[in-house]
Amino acid sequence: MLKIALYGKGGIGKSTIASNLTVSLSKKGYTVMQIGCDPKADSTKLLLNGIPPVTILDAMKQNKPVEEAIVRGANGCYCAECGGPRPGSGCAGRGIIAAFEQLEKQNAVNKISPDIIIFDVLGDVVCGGFAMPIRNGYARDVFIVSSGEMMSLYAASNIATAI
């Protein structure tokens, strides 16, 4: 299983790149799963005709299995969003950790058995939660999306340091 993490500053275009990569790989015959790791839960909107899915954290709050937060998108790819707390009420990084723990605990990814997983990760803040895809073997390959803009380069430098 190929596990790719795309990191970068918010608004840099990494979700667009992740979605285009997901569709391109699925058109080549691969089973692809895209997991959005941003509290805005907007990574998979392009794959779902603009309709955001129920997040993994929302499914957990409703005591539903995480499989209910994994939906099929463009060209049959699998889509999931970690989600996050209401602004000002919790730690988004901790939400990502909780979502990954539930995916693992419920064996959700292995039930799908994708050939490729693409993690789309906000990289403005490289706290432990946002570093989750590069820890514990979740992602093997990491790509940093950047521009020449100073804040983007600053975020890219922080991400590279974390890696």
VOMAR-346489 format. One record per residue: residue number from 0; residue in one letter; x, y, z of N, C-alpha, C in turn. Coordinates in pm, 1 decimal. Layout:
<recs>
drenlo:kemi:n_px:n_py:n_pz:ca_px:ca_py:ca_pz:c_px:c_py:c_pz
NUM:A:X:Y:Z:X:Y:Z:X:Y:Z
...
</recs>
This chain:
<recs>
drenlo:kemi:n_px:n_py:n_pz:ca_px:ca_py:ca_pz:c_px:c_py:c_pz
0:M:84.9:-116.9:0.0:0.0:0.0:0.0:90.3:124.4:0.0
1:L:68.9:212.4:-95.7:142.5:337.3:-103.9:70.0:440.8:-17.9
2:K:145.6:506.2:69.5:87.1:604.3:161.5:159.2:737.1:143.7
3:I:85.7:835.8:91.8:142.6:964.9:57.1:78.0:1074.5:142.5
4:A:160.8:1162.3:199.2:109.1:1277.1:273.3:148.9:1404.2:199.6
5:L:49.6:1488.4:172.7:73.7:1620.6:114.8:57.3:1723.1:225.6
6:Y:161.7:1802.6:247.2:161.3:1905.8:350.6:180.0:2041.6:285.9
7:G:133.0:2144.6:351.6:155.7:2280.0:305.9:66.1:2376.8:379.1
8:K:99.9:2504.0:365.2:22.1:2611.8:425.9:-119.8:2610.8:370.2
9:G:-214.3:2648.4:453.2:-351.8:2657.4:407.2:-365.7:2753.2:290.6
10:G:-444.7:2716.4:191.5:-469.6:2801.8:76.8:-366.7:2792.0:-33.9
11:I:-271.9:2701.7:-19.7:-163.9:2689.8:-118.2:-202.8:2603.8:-239.0
12:G:-311.1:2525.2:-225.6:-356.8:2441.1:-336.2:-335.0:2292.2:-316.7
13:K:-297.3:2252.9:-195.7:-268.5:2110.1:-174.6:-391.9:2022.1:-183.2
14:S:-508.6:2071.6:-144.2:-631.1:1991.7:-156.2:-667.9:1971.1:-302.8
15:T:-645.7:2072.8:-384.2:-669.8:2059.5:-527.7:-573.1:1958.3:-588.1
16:I:-446.5:1966.5:-548.2:-347.1:1870.4:-596.2:-382.8:1729.8:-549.0
17:A:-419.3:1716.6:-421.2:-456.2:1584.8:-366.8:-574.2:1526.4:-442.9
18:S:-676.5:1606.4:-467.4:-795.4:1557.8:-537.8:-764.0:1519.3:-681.6
19:N:-685.1:1601.4:-749.9:-646.6:1568.5:-887.5:-561.9:1441.8:-892.6
20:L:-473.8:1426.7:-796.8:-390.6:1305.9:-788.4:-478.1:1183.5:-760.7
21:T:-573.6:1198.1:-669.7:-665.3:1088.1:-637.8:-742.2:1042.4:-761.2
22:V:-800.1:1135.5:-834.3:-876.7:1100.2:-954.3:-785.8:1039.5:-1060.3
23:S:-668.9:1099.5:-1082.7:-576.7:1047.9:-1184.0:-535.3:904.3:-1155.0
24:L:-502.5:877.0:-1030.0:-460.9:741.7:-993.2:-577.2:643.1:-1001.2
25:S:-697.2:687.6:-963.7:-813.4:597.6:-973.2:-846.4:568.1:-1119.0
26:K:-823.4:662.7:-1209.0:-845.7:638.3:-1351.7:-745.2:540.2:-1409.7
27:K:-632.6:525.9:-1342.5:-532.5:427.1:-1384.0:-563.2:288.5:-1328.2
28:G:-674.3:277.5:-1254.0:-716.3:147.7:-1202.7:-682.9:119.9:-1057.8
29:Y:-622.0:215.0:-990.1:-588.3:196.1:-849.3:-709.0:226.2:-761.0
30:T:-717.5:155.4:-649.7:-816.1:188.5:-547.1:-750.4:292.7:-457.3
31:V:-808.2:412.6:-456.0:-746.3:525.6:-386.2:-839.5:576.4:-276.8
32:M:-779.2:609.6:-163.1:-852.4:669.6:-53.0:-785.4:801.4:-17.7
33:Q:-863.1:908.8:-12.5:-811.5:1039.5:27.4:-866.5:1072.6:165.0
34:I:-775.6:1104.3:256.7:-814.4:1138.8:392.7:-774.6:1283.2:419.3
35:G:-874.2:1367.6:443.4:-849.7:1507.8:474.0:-819.4:1524.9:621.8
36:C:-709.2:1591.7:649.8:-665.3:1612.9:788.3:-662.1:1761.9:819.1
37:D:-776.0:1824.8:807.9:-789.8:1968.1:830.0:-924.2:1987.2:898.7
38:P:-930.6:2067.6:1003.9:-1059.0:2085.4:1073.3:-1168.5:2144.1:984.7
39:K:-1131.9:2212.3:874.0:-1234.0:2265.5:782.8:-1305.2:2153.1:707.8
40:A:-1245.7:2036.9:702.1:-1303.9:1921.0:633.7:-1340.8:1952.2:489.1
41:D:-1246.9:2016.3:417.7:-1275.0:2054.8:280.3:-1190.7:1981.6:176.4
42:S:-1109.4:1887.7:218.4:-1019.3:1819.7:127.2:-1092.6:1744.8:16.5
43:T:-1199.9:1678.4:50.8:-1266.9:1589.7:-45.2:-1385.2:1654.1:-117.4
44:K:-1411.6:1782.7:-91.9:-1526.4:1848.7:-155.2:-1521.8:1840.7:-307.7
45:L:-1403.1:1854.2:-365.3:-1391.7:1844.6:-510.7:-1428.6:1705.2:-561.0
46:L:-1402.9:1605.3:-480.7:-1432.4:1467.3:-519.2:-1578.8:1430.9:-497.2
47:L:-1649.6:1514.4:-420.7:-1788.1:1484.4:-381.5:-1886.5:1590.1:-432.8
48:N:-1855.7:1650.5:-546.6:-1943.8:1750.8:-607.0:-1979.7:1863.9:-510.5
49:G:-1884.2:1904.9:-427.8:-1905.7:2017.2:-337.7:-1978.5:1984.8:-208.9
50:I:-2013.7:1859.4:-188.4:-2088.3:1819.6:-68.4:-1991.9:1756.4:31.9
51:P:-1967.7:1822.0:143.9:-1875.4:1763.9:241.7:-1937.4:1641.2:310.1
52:P:-1855.8:1538.2:334.2:-1908.8:1419.6:401.8:-1920.6:1440.4:552.7
53:V:-1989.0:1350.2:618.4:-1987.8:1345.7:764.4:-1843.0:1316.5:804.0
54:T:-1790.1:1388.7:899.6:-1650.3:1366.7:938.5:-1638.4:1246.6:1032.3
55:I:-1517.4:1197.3:1044.3:-1490.0:1085.7:1135.1:-1522.4:1127.7:1278.5
56:L:-1484.4:1249.9:1316.2:-1513.4:1297.2:1451.9:-1663.7:1308.3:1475.8
57:D:-1739.9:1353.0:1375.0:-1885.9:1359.1:1389.9:-1944.6:1219.8:1407.1
58:A:-1895.4:1123.6:1329.7:-1943.0:985.4:1343.7:-1913.2:933.4:1484.3
59:M:-1794.7:965.7:1535.0:-1758.0:922.3:1669.4:-1851.1:984.2:1773.6
60:K:-1882.9:1114.0:1758.7:-1972.3:1181.3:1853.8:-2110.9:1118.4:1854.3
61:Q:-2152.9:1065.8:1739.6:-2284.8:1004.8:1726.5:-2281.1:854.2:1751.5
62:N:-2166.5:804.0:1801.2:-2147.4:661.1:1828.9:-2176.4:573.5:1707.6
63:K:-2136.9:621.6:1590.5:-2152.9:545.2:1466.2:-2017.3:489.3:1425.1
64:P:-2015.3:380.0:1352.5:-1887.2:327.9:1304.7:-1823.2:425.7:1206.1
65:V:-1690.1:431.4:1203.9:-1621.6:525.5:1115.6:-1647.2:495.2:968.2
66:E:-1687.4:372.4:937.3:-1719.0:338.7:797.8:-1827.1:430.5:741.7
67:E:-1913.9:481.5:828.6:-2019.5:571.9:783.0:-1963.0:707.4:741.6
68:A:-1839.6:737.3:780.0:-1775.2:862.6:741.5:-1686.3:844.7:618.9
69:I:-1683.4:724.8:563.5:-1605.0:697.7:442.4:-1703.3:680.7:328.2
70:V:-1694.0:770.5:231.1:-1789.3:769.5:119.6:-1715.8:757.9:-12.9
71:R:-1790.0:715.5:-114.5:-1732.9:704.0:-248.2:-1745.3:837.5:-320.1
72:G:-1641.0:873.7:-392.4:-1639.3:999.4:-465.4:-1611.3:976.8:-613.0
73:A:-1558.6:1078.5:-676.0:-1530.0:1077.3:-819.4:-1450.0:953.2:-859.0
74:N:-1494.4:891.4:-964.4:-1427.7:773.7:-1021.0:-1412.6:659.5:-919.7
75:G:-1500.6:655.4:-820.7:-1502.1:544.5:-725.3:-1402.6:553.3:-612.2
76:C:-1331.6:666.8:-599.6:-1234.5:678.3:-490.7:-1307.3:684.4:-356.4
77:Y:-1235.6:653.9:-251.0:-1289.7:662.1:-115.3:-1247.5:795.5:-54.4
78:C:-1339.0:858.0:18.0:-1314.2:988.8:78.1:-1347.5:986.4:226.2
79:A:-1260.3:1048.1:304.9:-1286.5:1062.1:448.4:-1225.9:1193.3:496.1
80:E:-1292.1:1255.4:589.8:-1244.2:1378.7:651.1:-1235.2:1357.0:801.7
81:C:-1121.0:1391.7:860.6:-1107.6:1378.8:1005.7:-1203.2:1473.2:1077.8
82:G:-1211.1:1598.7:1032.3:-1295.1:1696.9:1099.9:-1219.4:1764.2:1212.6
83:G:-1290.9:1840.5:1291.5:-1226.5:1910.8:1401.0:-1328.1:1972.0:1493.6
84:P:-1280.9:2032.3:1598.7:-1372.1:2094.0:1696.0:-1430.0:2224.6:1643.0
85:R:-1534.5:2269.9:1705.9:-1589.5:2401.3:1676.5:-1480.5:2503.4:1710.4
86:P:-1462.1:2608.2:1628.6:-1355.9:2706.4:1655.9:-1359.3:2757.0:1800.5
87:G:-1242.5:2759.6:1861.0:-1229.7:2810.0:1997.2:-1267.8:2711.1:2105.6
88:S:-1297.5:2585.6:2065.8:-1345.2:2491.1:2167.2:-1260.8:2365.3:2181.5
89:G:-1149.1:2357.7:2114.7:-1068.5:2237.2:2128.4:-946.5:2241.2:2038.1
90:C:-873.3:2133.5:2039.2:-748.2:2122.6:1964.7:-770.8:2041.3:1837.7
91:A:-751.5:2104.4:1721.6:-770.2:2035.6:1594.3:-670.4:1921.3:1578.0
92:G:-548.9:1942.0:1625.2:-448.8:1835.9:1616.7:-490.2:1712.6:1695.8
93:R:-547.0:1734.5:1812.6:-595.4:1622.3:1894.5:-710.8:1550.9:1823.9
94:G:-792.0:1627.2:1749.3:-900.1:1566.9:1672.1:-848.2:1473.4:1564.9
95:I:-740.0:1512.4:1499.2:-679.6:1426.7:1397.0:-628.0:1298.1:1460.4
96:I:-562.9:1310.8:1575.1:-513.1:1191.6:1645.0:-629.3:1098.7:1678.5
97:A:-738.0:1152.7:1731.6:-854.6:1070.6:1767.1:-913.5:1002.5:1644.5
98:A:-920.8:1074.5:1532.1:-975.2:1016.2:1409.0:-887.1:901.8:1359.2
99:F:-756.5:921.1:1359.7:-665.0:814.8:1316.0:-674.2:693.2:1407.3
100:E:-684.7:718.9:1537.3:-696.7:607.5:1632.7:-823.4:526.5:1605.9
101:Q:-933.9:595.2:1573.8:-1058.6:523.5:1545.9:-1051.2:447.2:1414.1
102:L:-991.1:506.1:1312.1:-973.4:434.6:1185.5:-896.5:304.9:1208.8
103:E:-792.8:315.5:1290.7:-710.6:198.5:1320.7:-786.5:98.3:1408.2
104:K:-849.4:146.7:1513.9:-921.1:60.0:1607.6:-1031.4:-19.1:1537.5
105:Q:-1102.3:47.7:1445.1:-1212.6:-18.6:1375.9:-1168.1:-85.5:1245.5
106:N:-1036.6:-84.1:1218.4:-980.2:-151.7:1102.4:-1044.1:-105.3:971.1
107:A:-1087.4:19.6:968.1:-1165.0:72.4:855.1:-1086.5:75.2:724.5
108:V:-960.7:115.4:729.7:-881.4:124.7:607.2:-852.3:-14.7:551.8
109:N:-819.6:-107.5:638.4:-790.0:-243.4:591.4:-912.0:-311.4:530.7
110:K:-1031.2:-275.5:574.8:-1153.0:-332.0:515.6:-1169.1:-286.5:371.0
111:I:-1125.9:-163.8:342.8:-1131.3:-110.6:206.6:-1014.7:-164.2:124.3
112:S:-900.3:-177.2:187.4:-777.4:-225.0:125.3:-737.6:-143.0:2.0
113:P:-719.2:-11.5:19.1:-680.1:70.5:-95.3:-536.8:41.6:-139.2
114:D:-510.4:64.6:-265.6:-373.5:53.8:-315.9:-292.3:175.0:-271.6
115:I:-361.4:290.2:-265.6:-294.8:416.7:-234.4:-382.1:497.1:-138.0
116:I:-318.7:554.2:-35.6:-385.8:648.3:53.8:-316.1:782.1:39.1
117:I:-395.3:886.9:20.8:-341.7:1022.2:13.3:-394.8:1099.5:133.3
118:F:-302.3:1145.6:217.9:-336.8:1227.2:333.3:-316.3:1372.7:294.1
119:D:-419.2:1454.0:306.4:-413.4:1596.0:275.1:-409.2:1669.6:408.5
120:V:-290.4:1726.7:442.3:-268.0:1775.9:577.7:-235.7:1924.3:580.3
121:L:-311.4:1998.4:661.1:-282.7:2139.3:683.2:-145.5:2151.0:748.4
122:G:-62.3:2239.3:699.3:74.0:2248.8:750.8:110.3:2382.3:809.9
123:D:12.6:2467.7:841.5:43.9:2595.5:904.8:102.0:2573.8:1043.5
124:V:49.6:2474.0:1112.0:92.9:2441.3:1247.6:137.3:2296.2:1247.8
125:V:259.9:2274.7:1289.3:310.8:2137.8:1288.1:314.9:2085.4:1431.6
126:C:195.7:2074.4:1490.2:186.3:2018.3:1624.3:180.8:1865.9:1611.7
127:G:175.2:1798.8:1722.3:173.1:1652.8:1719.6:58.8:1594.5:1639.6
128:G:-58.8:1655.5:1644.9:-173.4:1603.5:1571.7:-156.5:1614.5:1421.9
129:F:-110.0:1729.7:1375.4:-90.5:1748.4:1232.2:28.4:1667.5:1181.0
130:A:118.5:1629.9:1271.5:231.1:1545.2:1233.6:191.3:1397.1:1231.0
131:M:69.3:1367.1:1273.6:23.8:1228.4:1284.4:46.2:1145.0:1157.4
132:P:13.7:1195.1:1038.4:34.8:1111.6:919.4:180.0:1070.8:895.7
133:I:276.5:1149.2:945.2:416.2:1111.8:926.0:471.6:1033.9:1045.3
134:R:387.8:1012.3:1145.4:428.0:933.1:1261.4:362.2:796.1:1254.5
135:N:415.2:703.5:1325.8:355.9:570.3:1342.1:330.1:497.6:1210.3
136:G:402.1:532.7:1104.9:391.2:459.5:978.3:265.5:485.7:898.0
137:Y:190.9:591.3:928.9:70.4:619.5:851.4:104.2:657.9:708.3
138:A:201.5:745.6:688.9:243.8:785.7:555.0:392.0:755.3:538.8
139:R:426.3:704.2:421.7:565.6:672.9:395.0:634.1:784.8:316.7
140:D:561.1:843.0:222.9:616.3:947.2:138.0:550.3:1080.4:172.4
141:V:630.4:1186.1:183.8:579.7:1317.7:219.9:619.5:1416.9:111.6
142:F:521.1:1493.0:65.4:545.4:1598.7:-31.9:497.8:1729.9:29.4
143:I:580.2:1832.5:16.0:545.4:1963.7:68.2:507.4:2052.2:-50.0
144:V:387.0:2107.9:-44.3:338.2:2199.1:-146.8:365.5:2340.2:-97.9
145:S:431.1:2420.7:-181.7:468.6:2554.7:-139.8:461.9:2651.0:-257.5
146:S:482.2:2777.7:-227.0:496.6:2882.6:-327.3:614.6:2968.5:-283.3
147:G:638.5:3076.4:-353.3:746.8:3165.6:-315.2:707.2:3265.5:-208.0
148:E:582.6:3261.7:-165.0:532.5:3353.3:-62.9:597.0:3319.6:72.3
149:M:634.7:3421.1:147.1:712.7:3402.4:270.2:646.0:3308.7:371.0
150:M:516.4:3325.8:394.9:448.5:3240.1:492.9:447.3:3094.6:446.6
151:S:432.4:3073.4:317.4:434.5:2938.2:262.9:572.3:2873.8:281.9
152:L:677.4:2952.5:258.3:813.0:2900.5:277.1:841.8:2873.8:424.5
153:Y:791.4:2959.1:511.2:807.2:2939.9:655.3:740.6:2809.0:698.9
154:A:616.4:2787.2:651.8:544.7:2663.5:685.0:620.2:2542.9:627.9
155:A:669.5:2553.5:505.1:742.6:2442.5:443.6:867.0:2408.1:523.8
156:S:937.3:2510.9:572.7:1056.1:2489.3:654.6:1019.5:2418.0:785.4
157:N:910.2:2460.8:848.3:866.0:2395.1:972.5:828.9:2248.9:947.6
158:I:761.8:2222.7:837.4:720.7:2085.5:804.5:845.6:1999.5:780.9
159:A:941.3:2052.2:704.5:1064.5:1977.0:678.2:1138.8:1947.5:808.4
160:T:1139.2:2042.5:899.5:1203.2:2020.6:1029.8:1132.4:1908.6:1106.2
161:A:999.6:1908.1:1101.5:922.7:1804.2:1171.1:949.5:1666.9:1112.2
162:I:963.8:1661.1:981.5:990.3:1533.2:914.4:1125.7:1481.7:955.7
</recs>
